[in-house]
Amino acid sequence: MDIANYDSRFLILPIKKIIDENSTTKTFVFEHSLGGNPGQFLMMWIPGVDEKPMSIAYDDGKEFWITVCNVGETSNALHGLKEGDKVGVRGPLGTSYEFGKGDHLALVAGGYGAAPMYFVAKQAVEKGIKIEFLVGARNEDLLLYIDKIKDLEGVTLHISTDDGSAGHKGYVTEVLKEVLAEGNVNKVFTCGPEVMMKVVGQVADYAKVESWLSMEKYMKCGIGVCGQCAIDDTGDLVCTKGPVMSWKYLQNLPEMGKYHRDAQGKKHNF
Ligand SMILES: Cc1cc2nc3c(=O)[nH]c(=O)nc-3n(C[C@H](O)[C@H](O)[C@H](O)COP(=O)(O)OP(=O)(O)OC[C@H]3O[C@@H](n4cnc5c(N)ncnc54)[C@H](O)[C@@H]3O)c2cc1C
């Protein structure tokens, strides 16, 4: 994102609809378009609680969605809101996944990463792009967006669960190896836990296919001012240089798949 083009408008929007996705995750629908592209994020402010980055799960020019997993203070407060309650929104922010006619994409999603990957798929199928959509979760209950993905024409869905309760028993990256061995895919996009994305980058690299990852680092401002999401050792900021970044760039970073920093900048190993 170029700070010179940053749209600083801060919107206060009512939640139009809330959809229960599974036991820990909800989708929030807003009747407004941010003009966002797949991979970009917004800053979501819950009055009296905090402001946090959230991936834009969908934006069709009329409404946008975010899909949020309940893991801590802010996400829990959001899960406690009702339809009609208002939140603050800034965005769209950051970089997006780039694709075009002639591509054959593999989209690899873990956890709520299925939401931004769905946004890629929705736009890509409209351009006639072929898609292998790989969704992984610990068990069947935690799989996200499966029915929505099945509704997309031109998309082949590959499910995997750690416990084998649905699809392939094992990691989504094992399925990726098989998909890439067929030799049709020319780009891999992934969104999910960093440790999973690191293996995706390695598997794609081995198959000589370029990949792009959506990096999740602790962010405060989302616009390159606070420096909270600076990457070791380059100093680049994930909120402006990312969150979508190439494996080519990420593969040699000392922190990749190893640790992240909290609000105080303290390191925590994954
Ligand atoms: C670009 C971007 C896009 C995101 N998109 C989504 C999304 O679509 N849906 C969604 O549910 N969340 C998303 N997140 C994560 C979200 O911003 C919050 O970090 C998350 O909701 C936890 O906030 P909390 O206040 O509820 O929990 P906290 O109270 O802040 O933390 C709960 C636990 O999660 C850990 N944690 C918090 N933030 C991070 C982090 N960035 N990396 C690793 N561990 C962390 C904390 O250490 C703690 O253990 C995204 C983050 C980024 C940077």
Ligand as a Chemical Component Dictionary entry (heavy atoms), coordinates in Angstrom:
data_LIG
# 
_chem_comp.id                   LIG 
_chem_comp.type                 NON-POLYMER 
_chem_comp.pdbx_formal_charge   0 
_chem_comp.three_letter_code    LIG 
# 
loop_
_chem_comp_atom.comp_id 
_chem_comp_atom.atom_id 
_chem_comp_atom.alt_atom_id 
_chem_comp_atom.type_symbol 
_chem_comp_atom.charge 
_chem_comp_atom.model_Cartn_x 
_chem_comp_atom.model_Cartn_y 
_chem_comp_atom.model_Cartn_z 
_chem_comp_atom.pdbx_ordinal 
LIG C1  C1  C 0 -3.342  -8.967  8.194  1  
LIG C2  C2  C 0 -4.112  -9.715  9.271  2  
LIG C3  C3  C 0 -5.320  -10.283 8.952  3  
LIG C4  C4  C 0 -6.056  -10.964 9.926  4  
LIG N1  N1  N 0 -7.246  -11.523 9.582  5  
LIG C5  C5  C 0 -7.972  -12.176 10.497 6  
LIG C6  C6  C 0 -9.218  -12.747 10.140 7  
LIG O1  O1  O 0 -9.663  -12.676 8.982  8  
LIG N2  N2  N 0 -9.908  -13.411 11.105 9  
LIG C7  C7  C 0 -9.432  -13.535 12.390 10 
LIG O2  O2  O 0 -10.114 -14.164 13.206 11 
LIG N3  N3  N 0 -8.268  -12.965 12.766 12 
LIG C8  C8  C 0 -7.535  -12.303 11.854 13 
LIG N4  N4  N 0 -6.340  -11.723 12.218 14 
LIG C9  C9  C 0 -5.917  -11.799 13.625 15 
LIG C10 C10 C 0 -6.595  -10.665 14.411 16 
LIG O3  O3  O 0 -6.109  -9.411  14.007 17 
LIG C11 C11 C 0 -6.315  -10.763 15.933 18 
LIG O4  O4  O 0 -4.937  -10.953 16.151 19 
LIG C12 C12 C 0 -7.077  -11.903 16.553 20 
LIG O5  O5  O 0 -8.459  -11.689 16.365 21 
LIG C13 C13 C 0 -6.761  -12.000 18.054 22 
LIG O6  O6  O 0 -7.110  -10.800 18.671 23 
LIG P1  P1  P 0 -7.804  -10.811 20.109 24 
LIG O7  O7  O 0 -7.759  -9.433  20.671 25 
LIG O8  O8  O 0 -9.127  -11.481 20.029 26 
LIG O9  O9  O 0 -6.883  -11.790 20.909 27 
LIG P2  P2  P 0 -5.600  -11.413 21.828 28 
LIG O10 O10 O 0 -6.156  -11.198 23.184 29 
LIG O11 O11 O 0 -4.835  -10.317 21.200 30 
LIG O12 O12 O 0 -4.772  -12.734 21.676 31 
LIG C14 C14 C 0 -5.265  -14.035 21.836 32 
LIG C15 C15 C 0 -4.124  -14.991 21.545 33 
LIG O13 O13 O 0 -3.728  -14.903 20.172 34 
LIG C16 C16 C 0 -2.355  -14.503 20.093 35 
LIG N5  N5  N 0 -2.217  -13.564 19.002 36 
LIG C17 C17 C 0 -2.834  -12.373 18.850 37 
LIG N6  N6  N 0 -2.491  -11.783 17.709 38 
LIG C18 C18 C 0 -1.599  -12.604 17.126 39 
LIG C19 C19 C 0 -0.834  -12.565 15.931 40 
LIG N7  N7  N 0 -0.943  -11.531 15.079 41 
LIG N8  N8  N 0 -0.021  -13.590 15.628 42 
LIG C20 C20 C 0 0.061   -14.639 16.451 43 
LIG N9  N9  N 0 -0.612  -14.752 17.604 44 
LIG C21 C21 C 0 -1.419  -13.756 17.948 45 
LIG C22 C22 C 0 -2.032  -13.839 21.413 46 
LIG O14 O14 O 0 -0.636  -13.941 21.725 47 
LIG C23 C23 C 0 -2.880  -14.664 22.380 48 
LIG O15 O15 O 0 -2.251  -15.881 22.695 49 
LIG C24 C24 C 0 -5.565  -11.071 11.263 50 
LIG C25 C25 C 0 -4.335  -10.485 11.575 51 
LIG C26 C26 C 0 -3.607  -9.833  10.593 52 
LIG C27 C27 C 0 -2.289  -9.220  10.943 53 
# 
loop_
_chem_comp_bond.comp_id 
_chem_comp_bond.atom_id_1 
_chem_comp_bond.atom_id_2 
_chem_comp_bond.value_order 
_chem_comp_bond.pdbx_ordinal 
LIG C1  C2  SING 1  
LIG C2  C3  SING 2  
LIG C2  C26 DOUB 3  
LIG C3  C4  DOUB 4  
LIG C4  N1  SING 5  
LIG C4  C24 SING 6  
LIG N1  C5  DOUB 7  
LIG C5  C6  SING 8  
LIG C5  C8  SING 9  
LIG C6  O1  DOUB 10 
LIG C6  N2  SING 11 
LIG N2  C7  SING 12 
LIG C7  O2  DOUB 13 
LIG C7  N3  SING 14 
LIG N3  C8  DOUB 15 
LIG C8  N4  SING 16 
LIG N4  C9  SING 17 
LIG N4  C24 SING 18 
LIG C9  C10 SING 19 
LIG C10 O3  SING 20 
LIG C10 C11 SING 21 
LIG C11 O4  SING 22 
LIG C11 C12 SING 23 
LIG C12 O5  SING 24 
LIG C12 C13 SING 25 
LIG C13 O6  SING 26 
LIG O6  P1  SING 27 
LIG P1  O7  DOUB 28 
LIG P1  O8  SING 29 
LIG P1  O9  SING 30 
LIG O9  P2  SING 31 
LIG P2  O10 DOUB 32 
LIG P2  O11 SING 33 
LIG P2  O12 SING 34 
LIG O12 C14 SING 35 
LIG C14 C15 SING 36 
LIG C15 O13 SING 37 
LIG C15 C23 SING 38 
LIG O13 C16 SING 39 
LIG C16 N5  SING 40 
LIG C16 C22 SING 41 
LIG N5  C17 SING 42 
LIG N5  C21 SING 43 
LIG C17 N6  DOUB 44 
LIG N6  C18 SING 45 
LIG C18 C19 SING 46 
LIG C18 C21 DOUB 47 
LIG C19 N7  SING 48 
LIG C19 N8  DOUB 49 
LIG N8  C20 SING 50 
LIG C20 N9  DOUB 51 
LIG N9  C21 SING 52 
LIG C22 O14 SING 53 
LIG C22 C23 SING 54 
LIG C23 O15 SING 55 
LIG C24 C25 DOUB 56 
LIG C25 C26 SING 57 
LIG C26 C27 SING 58 
# 
